[in-house]
Amino acid sequence: MTGLPSGTVTLLFTDIEGSTQLARRLGPRYDELLAAHRRVLRNAIASHDGTEVDTQGDAFFVVFAGAHGAVAAAADVQRALADGSDEDAVRVRIGIHTGEPTLTADGYYVGVDLTRASRICAAAHGEQVLMSHVTRDLVLDEFETRDLGEHLLKDIDAPERLFQLLGAGLRSDFPPPRARAPGNLPRIRSLFVGRERELEEISKLLSGTGQMVTLTGSGGVGKTRLALERARFSRDAFRDGTFFIGLASARSEADVASAIARALDIDEQAGEPLLETLARRLRDSEALLVLDNFESVVSAAPFVSQLVTRCPKLKVLSTSRERLHLRDEREFRLEPLPTVAAEELFADRAAVSRSEPALDPGQSDVVTEICRRLEGLPLALELAAAHARVLPLPSILDRLEHRLGFLTGGPRDLPARHQTLAATIEWSYLLLSDEEREMLATLAIFVGGASLEAAERIAPSSVGALPVLTSLCDKSLLVARTADDGAPRFTMLETIREYVLELLREGGREAGLRRRHADYLVELAERAEPELQGPEQATWLQRLAIEHDNLRAALAWEAEAGDEAKLLRLASALWRFWFIRGHLTEGRRWLMRAVEHRDGADPATLARALFGGTTLAAVAGDLETARSLAADRLAVSRSTGVEADIASALSTLANVTAAAGDTTAAAELYEQAAAHARRAGARPVLASVMSNLGYISLLDGDAAAALEMSREAAALFEELQVDDQSAGSWLNVAAAFLLLERAEDAGEALVRSLTRYAELEHADGISYCLDAAAALALALDDPRTAGVLSGAAESARARTQGLPPPVEGRLREQTLARIASALGTDNAASLSEEGSALTLVDAVSLADSVARGTSVER
């Protein structure tokens, strides 16, 4: 459409009130009335130089270059159509607004001014002309108007002051405008980010039969913002309004009642309880009450429950750091933002702070790390983003080492508790009982959470640990999760943990709690140690893996406190876990630290630590250190005179000797170990000696002898239910069968070894099996799969920084040479890279298929 005015224009919208019912009642006659109505409209538009932009059914959209022409045309229309005596008359409602809409290239107007004019029309009654204050100010010199006050219009956040056109021949008596329901929701200008699913879920809860929904979550997680957004989008669903009622300063039921009455402009009545007054006034009201910060006055929850019971159309959306424990309450727990949404929120707030449209895309990794460190907590993200005005993002990230002191400076028009992160957490902390504070302090010492058992052991409570933990979870200061072993585990946000630890340091209580924490971990590790060689091996490995961060903290504390005896106890109890799960470097470091200060150490504990140190040094290829530690262990064991310990020490020294290449000396040591083991009746040691003698036979190339001894050792380990050593013996059986060129038998033995190692998550053992599977693939004439598996084996071993033992190393070298010979060096390297890219799960699956003879040649 051409010739449309641009710049400042006046927009006029019309439609017929009740047109659907009128058309149904009049039938064919309605078309005649509609045609007459259109003639009236178009005559008035033409008379005052208006331009018809669009017509849809009974609705017109017209634009005028000036406000006077638009208002004069509206007056003419209403006078021409006025017929108060005819119930079938066409009653047009008209809305007028002046603004600067954008005129598009294809000849149409767009922008918020169109929405405003349209909504003003929708607020009018038939035969009424309403206009905005902008239009009214422009026509004051010519037209009389009536101020109808401010009204909320659909899709318009701010209230709009409406004026009714008056004059001769115009009806003046109308009900209040059809504006949006009343309410007092505060205006929020910032972008709402990342809660679309939550909005939908809360809408479902509010639209159901329940009347009370409580948003719970930790301080700063965004409960208030989400509640306001839901209320804003729900305004049109509540005829009698949506109201925001802050309860942060409320301390009693009376305070809550008064806050609700003030928000709804309900006066207290002398001699009548306020509950009665509210219930009487709200009995038939379709309204939504947003009760914010209910945690400050949870005792008043029954009052609100009584109110909604007596007002069946009333809905309540509460925010609280703990649930209200009401029978009809529906709780919705709000979690921190996921990574993508957290990054979007931070980027938006940082861009606003810097008055720039967006952050540099090249800094996306820094933004991701900031959001990770702040755990997706919206308040923390907003406080951090506020510093982007003066600090580069890497500097913000550096300062998050001490986040509570850094995350300050929130908007001054927010409550004080939202201006710093520490104040937000303090708000929750001050509401706790003494027992809850003690439990929170104890669990703050834990890294990565605490089990129920740990809480019960080191934080005793007069009412029992579980009720206190449950209460802290209800208050959103703890989160209860199910750990990998199926047991409950209690964690807290790092921001909360930092706050509590700071309180403990200031109060001089941190050291005492760390002592109790370390003592518990020493006890746990020593309970686990014997189980790591029995039928419960997998269970205890998993439990120690879950507690690994706490075990690390306990080791560090013992070293810092200088308690060498407990450090030795803890390290000696953990070495087998470190070995099986591939924490070789870390375990070796702690074991060497522990045995350095051995004066006065318990001999049995020292021997266990030396055993672990020997094993981890040998796996790392440091045979000199391994031999020295093994010799020390043998000396300590002989000093105690315990036959089983001497047998085990001799066997360990023999292992190192064999790894160094002296199989003859190793065999002699194994025979001595076997003799001590038989006298002691130490069957696990005897099984280990048999397995190692089989390994010696493999080194010497005697496959038949290796097969016999390794099978016997595997059977004995299975009887003893020592899975990791059973897996090692079955791997030796597989290697012997490969030397004997019995591929099918080798595959069966390899399946047994791989299955056990995978169940135990034995990192090095899995890498040895992958190498054996590569050799087996070659024996099955599948060099391409062999190449992939060899790459996967190297990648798996890189995670632990271990070296393959002699037999496995020799087998690997032979396999790599044969792959390169069969496929060429470049192809072999390419296949190895392909294998390195496999996940460990996929690599194990491929090896298993080769061992079972079901792999497809690549």
C-alpha positions in Angstrom: 0.0 0.0 0.0 1.4 3.4 -1.0 0.7 6.9 0.3 0.6 5.9 4.0 1.7 8.7 6.4 4.9 8.1 8.4 6.5 9.6 11.5 4.1 10.6 14.2 0.6 9.4 13.2 -2.7 8.6 15.0 -3.9 5.0 14.9 -7.6 4.2 15.2 -9.0 0.7 15.7 -12.7 -0.3 15.7 -14.8 -3.4 16.0 -18.4 -4.3 16.8 -19.2 -5.3 20.3 -20.9 -8.7 20.5 -20.7 -9.2 16.7 -20.7 -13.0 16.9 -24.0 -13.2 18.9 -25.5 -10.4 16.8 -24.7 -12.3 13.5 -26.2 -15.5 15.0 -29.4 -13.7 16.1 -30.0 -11.7 12.9 -29.0 -14.3 10.3 -29.0 -12.8 6.7 -30.0 -9.3 8.1 -26.5 -9.1 9.7 -24.8 -8.7 6.3 -27.0 -5.6 5.6 -26.1 -4.1 8.9 -22.5 -4.8 8.4 -22.5 -3.2 5.0 -24.2 -0.1 6.4 -21.7 0.1 9.2 -18.8 -0.1 6.7 -20.3 2.8 4.7 -20.6 4.9 7.8 -17.0 4.2 8.8 -15.6 4.9 5.3 -17.5 8.1 5.0 -16.2 9.4 8.3 -12.6 8.3 7.4 -12.7 10.1 4.0 -14.2 13.2 5.6 -11.3 13.6 7.9 -8.5 12.5 5.6 -7.9 9.1 7.2 -6.4 6.1 5.4 -7.9 2.7 5.7 -5.0 0.3 6.3 -6.8 -2.9 7.0 -10.3 -4.4 7.4 -11.0 -7.8 8.8 -14.7 -8.8 9.2 -16.2 -6.0 11.4 -12.9 -4.5 12.4 -11.2 -1.5 10.9 -7.6 -0.2 11.3 -7.2 3.4 10.1 -4.3 5.8 10.2 -4.5 9.7 10.4 -1.8 12.2 9.9 -3.2 14.2 12.8 -4.9 13.4 16.1 -7.8 15.9 15.5 -9.0 14.2 12.4 -9.0 10.8 14.1 -11.0 12.0 17.0 -13.5 13.9 14.8 -14.0 10.8 12.6 -14.6 8.6 15.7 -17.2 11.1 17.0 -19.0 11.2 13.6 -19.1 7.4 13.5 -20.7 7.1 16.9 -23.3 9.8 16.2 -24.2 8.2 12.9 -24.6 4.7 14.4 -26.3 5.7 17.7 -29.7 4.1 18.2 -30.1 3.3 21.8 -33.7 2.1 21.3 -32.8 -0.8 19.0 -31.4 -3.8 20.7 -30.2 -5.1 17.3 -28.2 -1.9 16.5 -24.5 -2.1 15.6 -22.5 -0.8 18.6 -19.0 0.0 17.7 -16.1 0.5 20.1 -13.2 2.7 19.1 -9.7 3.0 20.4 -7.3 5.8 19.5 -3.5 6.3 20.2 -0.8 8.5 18.7 2.7 7.3 18.2 5.5 6.6 15.8 5.0 3.1 14.4 7.5 1.7 11.8 6.3 1.7 8.2 7.7 -1.4 6.5 8.8 -1.6 2.9 5.7 -3.7 1.9 3.4 -0.9 3.2 2.3 -1.9 6.7 2.8 -0.5 10.2 4.5 -2.5 13.0 5.6 -1.8 16.6 4.3 -1.5 20.1 2.1 1.6 19.2 -0.2 -0.7 17.2 -0.6 -3.0 20.1 -1.4 -0.1 22.4 -4.1 1.3 20.1 -5.6 -2.2 19.6 -5.7 -2.9 23.3 -7.3 0.5 24.0 -10.1 -0.4 21.5 -10.5 -3.8 23.3 -11.0 -2.0 26.6 -13.8 0.1 25.2 -17.6 -0.7 25.3 -19.9 -0.5 22.4 -20.7 3.2 21.4 -17.6 4.3 23.4 -14.5 6.1 22.2 -11.3 5.7 24.3 -8.0 7.3 23.7 -4.5 7.4 25.2 -3.2 10.3 27.2 -0.9 11.1 24.2 -3.8 11.6 21.9 -5.9 13.4 24.5 -3.1 16.0 25.1 -3.1 16.7 21.4 -6.8 17.4 21.1 -7.5 19.3 24.4 -8.2 22.5 22.5 -11.1 21.1 20.6 -12.6 18.0 22.3 -13.9 17.3 25.8 -12.8 14.1 27.5 -13.2 12.3 30.8 -10.2 11.0 32.7 -10.9 7.3 33.5 -7.7 6.7 35.4 -4.9 4.2 34.9 -5.7 0.7 33.7 -3.7 -2.4 32.8 -4.1 -3.5 29.2 -3.4 -6.9 27.9 0.2 -7.4 26.7 1.2 -4.0 28.1 3.3 -4.0 31.2 2.8 -0.4 32.4 -0.6 1.0 33.3 -2.2 3.2 30.6 -4.2 6.3 31.5 -7.4 6.2 29.4 -9.7 9.1 28.4 -13.3 8.9 27.1 -14.5 11.2 24.4 -17.5 13.3 25.4 -19.7 15.6 23.4 -23.2 16.3 22.0 -24.8 13.1 20.6 -22.3 10.8 22.3 -23.3 8.4 25.1 -21.4 9.1 28.3 -22.6 6.4 30.8 -20.3 3.3 30.6 -19.0 0.7 33.0 -15.3 0.8 33.8 -13.0 0.0 30.8 -12.5 -3.7 30.0 -8.9 -3.5 31.3 -6.8 -6.3 32.6 -7.5 -7.6 36.1 -6.1 -5.4 38.9 -2.9 -6.2 40.7 0.4 -4.8 42.0 3.1 -6.9 40.2 6.4 -5.0 40.2 7.8 -4.2 36.8 10.9 -6.1 35.8 12.9 -4.9 32.8 15.6 -7.6 32.7 15.4 -10.5 30.3 13.9 -13.7 31.6 16.2 -16.6 30.8 16.1 -20.4 30.8 13.0 -21.4 32.8 10.5 -22.2 30.0 10.0 -25.8 31.3 9.5 -24.6 34.9 7.0 -22.0 33.8 5.0 -24.7 32.0 5.1 -27.0 35.0 4.0 -24.3 37.4 1.2 -23.4 35.1 -0.1 -27.0 35.2 0.1 -27.0 39.0 -1.8 -23.7 39.3 -4.5 -24.7 36.7 -5.2 -28.0 38.5 -7.5 -28.5 41.4 -4.9 -27.6 44.0 -4.9 -24.0 45.3 -1.4 -23.7 46.8 1.9 -24.1 45.0 5.2 -23.5 46.7 8.4 -22.8 44.8 11.3 -24.0 46.9 15.1 -23.7 46.4 18.3 -22.3 47.8 18.8 -18.6 48.2 19.6 -16.8 44.9 18.2 -19.6 42.7 15.6 -17.3 41.2 12.4 -18.3 43.0 11.0 -14.7 43.2 11.8 -13.9 39.5 10.2 -17.1 38.3 7.1 -16.5 40.5 6.7 -13.0 39.1 7.1 -14.2 35.5 4.5 -16.9 36.0 2.1 -14.3 37.6 2.7 -11.8 34.8 1.7 -14.4 32.2 -1.2 -15.5 34.3 -2.8 -12.1 34.8 -5.6 -12.5 32.3 -6.5 -15.9 33.8 -7.5 -14.3 37.1 -10.4 -12.0 36.8 -9.9 -10.3 40.2 -6.2 -9.7 39.9 -2.7 -10.9 40.6 -1.0 -9.6 43.7 2.6 -9.7 45.0 3.0 -9.8 48.8 6.5 -9.7 50.2 6.8 -11.5 53.6 10.5 -10.9 54.3 9.8 -8.7 57.3 6.8 -10.7 58.5 7.3 -12.5 61.8 3.8 -13.7 62.8 0.5 -14.8 61.4 -0.9 -11.3 62.0 1.9 -9.8 59.9 1.0 -12.1 57.0 -2.7 -11.3 57.3 -2.0 -7.6 57.4 0.4 -7.8 54.4 -2.3 -9.6 52.3 -4.9 -7.0 53.3 -2.7 -4.1 52.4 -1.8 -5.5 49.0 -5.5 -6.1 48.2 -6.6 -2.7 49.7 -8.9 -4.4 52.2 -9.5 -2.5 55.4 -9.6 -4.2 58.8 -13.0 -4.2 60.4 -13.4 -3.3 64.1 -14.3 -6.4 66.1 -13.8 -8.8 63.3 -10.8 -11.1 63.0 -8.8 -10.3 59.9 -9.1 -13.9 58.6 -12.9 -13.4 58.6 -12.6 -10.1 56.8 -10.3 -11.5 54.1 -12.4 -14.7 53.7 -15.6 -12.7 53.3 -14.1 -10.3 50.7 -12.3 -13.0 48.8 -14.9 -15.8 49.0 -15.8 -15.6 45.3 -12.6 -13.9 44.0 -10.6 -15.4 41.1 -7.3 -14.0 42.2 -3.7 -15.1 42.5 -1.6 -14.2 45.5 2.2 -14.4 45.2 3.5 -14.8 48.7 7.3 -14.2 48.6 9.9 -15.3 51.1 7.5 -17.4 53.2 10.5 -19.1 54.9 10.7 -16.2 57.3 7.3 -17.0 58.8 6.5 -20.7 58.1 4.4 -20.8 61.3 1.8 -18.7 59.5 1.3 -21.3 56.7 -1.9 -22.8 58.4 -3.5 -19.3 58.3 -3.0 -19.2 54.5 -4.3 -22.7 54.2 -7.5 -21.7 56.1 -8.0 -18.7 53.8 -7.8 -20.7 50.6 -10.0 -23.4 52.0 -12.7 -20.8 52.6 -12.1 -19.1 49.2 -12.3 -21.9 46.6 -11.4 -19.7 43.6 -8.3 -18.2 45.2 -4.8 -19.5 44.2 -1.6 -19.0 46.1 1.9 -19.2 44.6 4.5 -19.0 47.4 8.3 -18.8 47.3 10.2 -20.3 50.2 13.5 -21.9 51.0 11.6 -24.7 52.6 8.2 -26.3 52.0 5.3 -25.2 54.1 4.2 -28.8 55.1 0.6 -28.2 54.3 -1.7 -31.1 53.3 -2.9 -29.5 50.0 0.5 -27.9 49.2 2.1 -28.8 45.8 5.9 -28.2 46.0 8.0 -27.3 42.9 11.7 -27.4 43.7 13.8 -25.0 41.6 17.3 -26.0 40.7 20.2 -23.8 39.5 20.2 -23.0 35.8 21.7 -25.6 33.4 24.9 -24.5 31.6 23.4 -23.1 28.4 20.8 -21.0 30.2 23.4 -19.8 32.8 25.7 -18.7 30.0 22.8 -16.8 28.3 21.9 -15.1 31.6 25.5 -14.1 32.4 26.0 -12.8 28.8 22.8 -10.7 28.9 23.5 -9.1 32.3 27.2 -8.5 31.4 26.2 -6.9 28.1 23.8 -4.6 29.9 26.4 -3.7 32.5 28.9 -2.8 29.7 26.2 -1.1 27.6 27.3 -3.3 24.7 25.2 -5.6 22.6 27.1 -8.9 23.3 30.2 -10.5 24.7 33.1 -11.4 22.5 32.4 -15.0 21.2 36.0 -15.8 21.6 35.5 -15.6 25.4 32.8 -18.3 25.5 35.1 -20.7 27.3 35.7 -18.2 30.1 32.0 -17.6 30.4 31.4 -21.3 30.6 33.9 -21.7 33.4 32.5 -18.7 35.3 29.0 -20.3 35.1 30.4 -23.6 36.2 32.2 -22.1 39.2 29.0 -20.2 40.2 27.0 -23.4 39.8 24.3 -21.9 37.7 23.0 -19.8 40.6 21.2 -16.8 39.0 22.0 -14.3 41.8 25.7 -15.2 41.7 25.7 -14.9 37.9 24.0 -11.5 38.0 26.4 -10.1 40.7 29.4 -11.4 38.8 28.1 -9.9 35.5 27.8 -6.5 37.2 31.6 -6.4 37.5 32.0 -6.8 33.7 31.6 -3.0 33.5 35.1 -2.5 34.8 36.8 -6.0 34.8 37.7 -8.3 31.9 36.1 -11.7 32.1 39.4 -13.5 32.9 39.8 -11.2 35.9 36.3 -12.0 37.1 37.1 -15.7 36.8 40.3 -15.3 38.9 38.4 -13.5 41.7 35.9 -16.3 42.0 38.5 -18.1 44.2 36.9 -16.1 47.0 33.5 -15.6 45.6 31.6 -14.4 48.7 33.7 -11.3 49.1 33.6 -10.6 45.3 30.0 -11.1 44.6 28.6 -7.9 45.9 27.1 -4.7 44.5 23.6 -5.8 43.5 21.0 -3.1 42.6 20.2 -0.8 45.5 16.5 -1.1 44.8 16.6 -4.8 45.7 16.4 -6.1 49.3 19.7 -6.1 51.1 19.9 -9.8 51.1 20.0 -9.8 47.3 22.8 -7.2 47.1 25.5 -9.7 48.1 25.7 -13.4 47.9 26.9 -13.7 51.5 23.8 -11.8 52.7 21.5 -14.2 50.8 23.0 -17.2 52.4 23.1 -15.5 55.8 19.3 -14.9 55.5 18.8 -18.7 55.4 21.5 -19.5 58.1 20.0 -17.2 60.7 16.7 -19.1 60.5 18.3 -22.4 61.5 18.1 -24.1 64.9 21.4 -24.9 66.8 21.3 -28.5 65.7 20.7 -27.6 62.1 23.7 -25.2 62.2 25.9 -27.9 63.7 24.9 -30.4 61.1 25.5 -27.9 58.3 28.9 -27.0 59.7 29.9 -30.7 59.9 28.8 -31.4 56.3 30.6 -28.3 55.1 33.9 -30.1 55.9 33.0 -32.9 53.4 34.0 -32.5 49.8 31.4 -33.7 47.3 28.9 -34.5 50.0 28.5 -37.0 52.8 26.7 -40.3 53.3 24.0 -40.7 55.9 26.4 -43.0 57.8 29.0 -40.3 57.9 26.6 -37.7 59.2 25.4 -40.0 61.9 28.9 -40.9 63.0 30.5 -37.4 63.2 27.5 -35.1 63.8 25.4 -36.7 66.5 22.1 -35.1 67.3 19.6 -35.4 70.1 16.8 -36.1 67.7 19.0 -38.2 65.3 20.8 -37.1 62.2 18.1 -38.0 59.7 15.4 -35.5 60.9 18.0 -32.7 60.9 19.3 -33.6 57.4 15.7 -33.8 56.2 15.0 -30.4 57.6 18.1 -28.9 56.0 17.0 -30.4 52.7 13.5 -28.9 53.1 15.2 -25.5 53.7 17.1 -25.9 50.5 20.5 -25.8 52.2 21.2 -29.4 51.5 20.3 -31.6 48.5 19.6 -35.3 48.9 20.8 -37.4 46.0 21.2 -41.1 45.4 24.8 -42.1 45.0 26.1 -44.7 42.6 25.9 -47.3 45.3 22.2 -46.6 45.8 22.7 -44.9 49.2 21.5 -41.4 50.1 24.1 -38.7 49.9 23.8 -35.1 51.1 25.5 -32.3 49.2 25.4 -28.5 49.3 26.2 -25.7 46.8 29.8 -24.6 47.0 28.7 -21.1 47.6 26.9 -22.2 50.8 29.9 -24.4 51.8 32.3 -21.5 51.4 30.0 -19.3 53.6 29.8 -22.0 56.4 33.6 -22.7 56.3 34.3 -19.0 56.7 32.1 -19.0 59.8 34.0 -22.0 61.2 37.4 -20.3 60.6 36.2 -17.1 62.3 34.9 -19.1 65.2 38.1 -21.3 65.5 36.1 -24.5 65.0 37.4 -25.7 61.6 40.4 -27.7 62.9 38.3 -29.7 65.3 35.7 -30.7 62.6 38.5 -31.6 60.2 40.0 -33.9 62.8 36.6 -35.7 63.2 36.2 -35.9 59.4 39.7 -37.4 59.0 39.2 -39.9 61.8 36.0 -41.1 60.2 37.8 -41.5 56.8 40.7 -43.5 58.3 38.2 -45.8 59.9 36.2 -46.2 56.7 39.4 -47.0 54.7 40.5 -49.6 57.2 37.1 -51.3 57.1 37.4 -51.4 53.3 40.9 -52.7 53.1 40.2 -56.4 53.8 37.1 -56.3 51.6 39.2 -55.3 48.6 40.4 -58.9 48.3 37.1 -60.7 48.8 33.6 -61.2 47.5 32.6 -57.6 48.3 35.5 -56.2 46.3 33.4 -54.4 43.7 31.1 -52.9 46.3 33.9 -51.4 48.4 35.8 -50.2 45.3 32.6 -48.2 44.4 32.2 -46.9 47.9 35.8 -45.7 48.0 35.4 -44.1 44.6 32.4 -42.1 45.8 34.4 -41.0 48.9 37.6 -40.3 47.0 37.5 -36.5 47.3 36.9 -36.9 51.0 39.7 -39.3 51.3 42.0 -36.9 49.5 40.9 -34.1 52.0 41.7 -36.5 54.9 45.1 -37.3 53.6 45.9 -33.6 53.1 44.7 -32.9 56.6 46.8 -35.6 58.2 49.9 -34.4 56.3 49.2 -30.8 57.3 48.5 -31.7 61.0 51.7 -33.9 61.1 49.9 -37.0 62.3 52.2 -39.4 60.5 50.7 -42.5 62.1 47.3 -41.8 60.8 48.6 -40.8 57.4 50.4 -44.1 57.2 47.2 -46.0 58.2 45.1 -44.2 55.6 47.6 -44.6 52.7 48.3 -48.2 53.5 44.6 -49.0 53.5 44.0 -47.3 50.2 46.8 -48.5 48.0 44.8 -51.4 46.4 42.0 -49.1 45.5 44.4 -46.7 43.9 46.0 -49.6 42.0 42.8 -51.1 40.7 41.1 -47.8 39.8 44.2 -46.4 38.1 45.2 -43.6 40.4 48.8 -44.6 40.2 50.6 -41.3 40.4 48.5 -40.0 43.2 48.6 -43.2 45.2 52.4 -43.5 44.8 52.9 -39.9 45.9 50.9 -40.5 49.1 52.5 -43.8 49.9 56.1 -42.4 49.5 55.1 -39.5 51.7 53.8 -41.9 54.3 56.8 -44.3 54.4 59.3 -41.5 54.6 58.3 -40.9 58.2 58.4 -44.5 59.4 60.1 -44.1 62.8 58.0 -45.8 65.4 55.4 -47.0 62.9 53.3 -50.1 63.5 55.1 -52.9 61.5 52.0 -54.4 60.0 50.8 -51.0 58.8 54.2 -50.1 57.5 54.5 -53.4 55.6 51.1 -52.8 53.9 52.3 -49.3 52.8 55.5 -50.7 51.5 53.6 -53.4 49.6 51.5 -50.7 47.9 54.4 -48.5 47.2 56.3 -51.5 45.6 53.3 -52.3 43.4 52.7 -48.8 42.2 56.4 -48.1 41.5 56.7 -51.3 39.5 53.6 -50.5 37.4 55.1 -47.0 36.8 58.3 -48.7 35.5 60.5 -47.5 38.4 62.0 -50.9 39.2 64.8 -49.5 41.3 62.4 -47.9 43.8 60.2 -50.9 43.7 63.1 -53.3 44.5 64.1 -51.1 47.5 60.6 -50.9 48.9 60.1 -54.6 48.4 63.3 -55.4 50.3 62.2 -53.1 53.1 58.9 -54.8 53.3 60.5 -58.2 53.5 62.7 -57.0 56.4 59.7 -55.6 58.2 57.7 -58.8 57.7 60.6 -61.0 58.9 60.9 -58.8 62.0 57.3 -59.7 62.9 57.8 -63.4 62.2 54.3 -63.8 60.6 54.6 -66.5 58.0 51.8 -65.2 55.7 53.3 -61.8 55.6 56.8 -63.1 54.9 55.3 -65.2 52.1 53.6 -62.2 50.6 56.7 -60.1 50.9 58.9 -62.7 49.2 56.3 -63.0 46.4 56.3 -59.2 45.9 60.1 -59.1 45.7 60.0 -62.0 43.2 57.6 -59.9 41.0 60.0 -57.0 40.9 63.0 -59.4 40.2 61.1 -61.0 37.3 60.1 -57.6 35.9 63.8 -56.7 35.9 64.5 -59.8 33.8 66.1 -62.2 36.3 63.5 -65.0 36.1 65.8 -67.6 37.7 66.2 -65.5 40.9 62.5 -64.7 40.8 61.6 -68.4 40.6 63.7 -69.2 43.7 62.0 -66.4 45.6 58.6 -67.7 44.5 59.5 -71.2 45.8 60.5 -69.7 49.2 57.2 -67.7 49.2 55.2 -70.9 48.5 56.9 -72.7 51.4 56.0 -70.0 53.9 52.4 -69.8 52.5 51.9 -73.5 52.9 53.1 -73.5 56.5 50.8 -70.5 57.2 47.9 -72.0 55.3 47.7 -68.7 53.4 45.8 -69.7 50.3 45.5 -66.2 48.8 49.3 -65.8 48.9 49.7 -69.3 47.5 47.3 -68.5 44.6 49.3 -65.4 43.9 52.6 -67.4 43.9 51.1 -69.9 41.4 49.9 -67.0 39.2 53.3 -65.4 39.3 55.1 -68.7 38.5 52.8 -69.0 35.5 53.8 -65.5 34.5 57.5 -66.5 34.8 56.8 -69.4 32.4 55.3 -66.9 29.9 58.5 -64.8 30.1 60.6 -67.9 29.5 58.3 -68.9 26.6 57.1 -72.1 28.2 53.4 -71.8 27.3 52.4 -75.2 28.5 53.7 -74.7 32.0 52.3 -71.2 32.1 48.9 -72.6 31.1 48.8 -75.2 33.8 49.9 -72.9 36.7 47.7 -69.9 35.5 44.6 -72.1 35.3 45.2 -73.5 38.8 45.7 -69.9 40.1 42.6 -68.7 38.4 40.5 -71.5 39.9 41.8 -70.8 43.4 41.2 -67.0 43.1 37.7 -67.7 41.9 37.1 -69.9 44.9 38.4 -67.2 47.1 36.4 -64.6 45.2 39.3 -62.3 44.6 38.1 -60.8 41.3 41.1 -58.6 40.3 43.6 -61.4 40.7 41.3 -63.9 39.1 41.1 -61.5 36.1 45.0 -61.4 36.0 45.3 -65.1 36.0 42.7 -65.5 33.2 44.7 -63.0 31.2 47.8 -65.1 31.6 45.8 -68.1 30.4 44.7 -66.2 27.3 48.4 -65.2 26.6 49.4 -68.9 27.0 46.8 -70.0 24.5 47.9 -67.3 22.0 51.4 -68.7 22.2 50.0 -72.1 21.6 48.0 -70.7 18.6 44.7 -71.8 20.1 42.7 -68.7 19.3 39.3 -69.9 20.3 40.5 -71.0 23.8 42.4 -67.7 24.1 39.1 -65.8 23.4 37.2 -67.7 26.1 39.9 -66.9 28.7 40.0 -63.3 27.5 36.3 -62.8 28.0 36.6 -64.0 31.6 39.5 -61.6 32.3 37.9 -58.6 30.5 34.5 -59.1 32.1 36.0 -59.0 35.6 38.4 -56.1 34.9 35.5 -54.0 33.4 33.2 -54.7 36.4 35.9 -53.5 38.7 36.8 -50.5 36.5 40.4 -51.7 36.7 42.0 -49.2 34.3 45.3 -51.0 33.7 43.8 -54.4 33.6 41.4 -53.2 30.9 44.3 -51.8 28.8 46.1 -55.2 29.1 43.0 -57.0 27.8 42.7 -54.6 24.9 46.3 -55.4 23.9 45.5 -59.1 24.2 42.3 -58.6 22.1 44.5 -56.9 19.4 46.8 -59.9 19.3 43.8 -62.2 19.1 42.3 -60.2 16.2 45.6 -60.7 14.3 45.4 -64.4 15.0 41.9 -64.3 13.5 43.3 -62.5 10.4 41.7 -59.2 11.2 44.7 -56.7 11.3 42.4 -53.6 10.9 40.5 -54.4 14.1 43.8 -55.2 15.8 45.1 -51.7 14.8 42.0 -50.0 16.4 42.3 -52.1 19.6 46.0 -51.3 20.0 45.2 -47.6 19.8 42.4 -48.0 22.3 44.8 -49.9 24.7 47.4 -47.1 24.5 44.7 -44.5 25.2 43.4 -46.4 28.2 46.9 -46.8 29.6 47.5 -43.1 29.2 44.8 -42.3 31.7 46.9 -44.0 34.5 50.4 -43.3 33.2 51.3 -47.0 33.8 53.5 -49.2 31.7 52.6 -52.7 30.5 54.4 -55.5 32.4 57.0 -57.5 30.5 54.7 -60.2 28.9 52.1 -57.6 28.0 54.7 -55.2 26.7 56.4 -57.9 24.5 53.0 -59.0 23.2 52.1 -55.4 22.3 55.4 -54.8 20.4 54.9 -58.0 18.4 51.3 -57.0 17.6 52.2 -53.5 16.5 55.0 -54.8 14.2 52.6 -57.4 12.6 49.9 -54.7 12.0 52.4 -52.4 10.4 53.7 -55.2 8.2 50.2 -56.2 7.1 48.7 -52.8 6.5 51.6 -50.4 6.2 52.9 -47.8 8.7 50.5 -45.0 7.7 47.4 -47.2 7.8 48.5 -48.7 11.1 48.9 -45.1 12.6 45.5 -44.1 11.2 43.8 -47.1 12.8 45.6 -46.5 16.1 44.2 -42.9 16.1 40.7 -44.3 15.4 41.1 -46.5 18.4 42.4 -43.7 20.6 39.2 -41.8 19.9 36.9 -44.6 21.2 35.3 -44.3 24.6 36.5 -46.9 27.1 33.0 -48.5 27.0 33.1 -48.8 23.2 36.7 -50.2 23.3 35.7 -52.9 25.8 32.7 -53.8 23.7 34.9 -54.2 20.6 37.4 -56.3 22.5 34.6 -58.5 23.9 33.2 -59.1 20.4 36.7 -60.1 19.1 37.1 -62.5 22.1 33.7 -64.0 21.4 34.4 -64.4 17.7 31.6 -62.0 16.7 33.5 -59.0 15.4 33.2 -57.9 11.8 36.4 -57.2 9.9 36.9 -53.5 9.5 
